[in-house]
Amino acid sequence: MVNSSTLAGPAAPQWVKSTYSDPHGGNCVEWAPSCVRAHGMVPVRDSKVPAGPALILTPGAWATLVALARATAA
């Protein structure tokens, strides 16, 4: 985990709210696809705490997490 503020700067991530997030502001997860393209890593954070910690995943781990979310939602 890293603090989201350490990812700031000229190549700061462009955060995107996950489609699996609660649309009513409850459980909200954001990820930064720009970091996947630029650095080969997937930062994930709680959108309610933008300056808080970000979990850094490999693209493979992110794909597994998304697959688990899809299977659980079904």
Secondary structure, DSSP 8 states (H G I E B T S, - for coil): -EEGGGG-STT----EE-TTS-TTSSS-EEE-HHHHHHHS-EEEEETT-TTSEEEEE-HHHHHHHHHHHHHHH-
